[in-house]
Amino acid sequence: MTTATLPSTADVWRWLAEVPDPEIPVISLVDLGIIRDVAWQGDTLIVTVTPTYSGCPATAIINLDIESALASKGVEKLRLERQLSPAWTTDWISAEGREKLKDYGIAPPVDGTAVDGLLRQRIDRLSGRPNLTIACPRCGSTNTEKISQFGSTPCKASYRCTDCLEPFDYFKCI
């Protein structure tokens, strides 16, 4: 590709919006909020990625999926940059991504709890206020209980709905 024929960054964002997260295939890397920037530096495309956490086991697969998707669109020169600061937060999941999680059976993170979520949970526990109310993604009931702090992946917790009795994952606020 010559500089004159380079795809627009808008095109690249659209292509990346089609790349699924390897652990939760119904949500794209863009919806997940881990693609931080897309820019051309000469004829090299630079894609900046912030992993959900520094030890995320899917990082290598994500990078490979990005490389494959962009190569299939004709991008010849690509540099992936890892950005750890600011750290990824569940606040970065798009509204569409949250709906996709819910439709898939995973309770999306409760809005507004990511940045200070752990501190807020500790204060609530000490003050006797109840923990977060997590709605069941299947029936919508808020009569749910935490089964385990860790779910099918480290970024999820296991819950059960006491109304429909179905277990489900909750995408923890980070």
N, C-alpha and C positions, 0 to 999 in steps of 0.2 A: 504494500500500500504506500502510495505517496502521500505527502502531507495534504495535498489537494483532495485526496479521496478518503481521508480518514472519516470514520463515522462520527456523528455528533455525540457529545456526552449524553444527550437525551436518549439517543438510540442505545447507548451502552447501559444506561440505567434501566431501560425497558427490557433489555436482554437479561440483565442481572435479576430483574424482578421475576423471571421465569425459572431461576435456579432454586430448587427446593433445598430446605435445610435437611441434611442427611438423617437427623434424629426425629424430626417432625416434618414429614414430606408435604404436608398440606400448607405450610407457610414458607414463603420465599425468603432468601437471605436479605432482600430489601425490606420486606414486611417485618422481619425479625429485628431490623435496625442495626445490623452489624456491618453493612457497607457504609462507610463513613464519607468517602469521597471518590470521585472519578474525575480524572484530569489527563489531558495530553501534555506530555513534555517532549516536544519535537514529534517524532514518529513513534514514541513509546507511550503506551497507555499505562497510567498508574492508578491502581485500585487500592484504596486504603480500607482495611478490614479491622474491626475491633471484635475480638472473640467475646463470647458471653462471659467467659472467665478465663484467666490465664492458663489454666490447666485443662481446658476443654478438649476432650479426646477426639472431637470431630474436626478440629482445626485443619489438620492435614487433608482430610477428605474435602472440606469446604474449599480449600485453596485449589485442589485438583479439579473440583467441579467448576470453579470460576474459570480456571485456565481452559478447560475443555469447552465450556460454553462460549467463551470469547474466541477461541481458536476456530470453532465451527462457524463463526460469523466473519472470519477473515482477519481477525486481529493477530498480527504476526509478532509484534513486540509488546510484551506485557511485563510489568513489574508489580508484584503484590507487596504492599507495605502493611506491616502490623502496627496498629496504634493501640496502646494500652491505657493512655490517659487522654481524656477522661475515660474512666472505666465504663464499660457498657452497663446499662440499666434497663430494666423491663419497661421503663417509661418510653424507651425508644421503639417499642413494638407499635406498629401502626394500628389504627382503628380497624382496618381491614384484616390485619393479622390477628387481632384479638377475636374478631368474629370467626375467622377460619379455625382458630384454636378451639373455640366453643363448639362450633359445628362438628369438629373432629372428636369431641368428647373430653377435651382438656379445659379445665376452668382457667380463663386468662387471669393475669395478675390484677389485683384490686387496684383501681386507679389511685394515684397519689400516695402510694405506700412504698414506692421503690427507694427513693433517695434517703429517707429517714425511717424506712420501714422497720428495721431491726431495733432502733432506738425506741420508736413508738410502741412496738410490741412489748419491749421490756418495761416501759412506763405503764402501759395498760395492765400488764401482769402484776406489777407492784401495787398499782392503785386499785386492783380488784375489778377493773373493767374487763369485759370479755375480749377474747382475741378477735382477729379479723373474721368477718362473716364471709364465707366462701359459698357462692351459689353453685348448686349442682348444674353442670352443663347439659344434662339430659332432661331434667324435669323443671329446673329453675328454683327448686326449693332451697331455702337457706338453712334448713335443718340438716346440717352436715357436721361430720366430726373428722378430725385428723387421725389417721391410722399410723402414719409414719412420716417423719420429717424428710425422708428420702423416698422418691418414687422410682420410676423406670429409668430416669436419668438424674444426675446430681442437681439439675436445675428445677426439678419437680418434687412435690410432696404427694403422698398418697392420702386420699380422703375417701369417705363413704357417705352417701346420702342416707339419712335415717327415714326418709319418706319412700323413695323408690328402691332403696336398698342396693343401689348400684355403686360399685367402687369407681373412682376417677382420679386422674392426676390433676394437681393444681400447679400451674407454672409459678414458682415462687418469685417473690419480689426480690430483686437484687439491686 
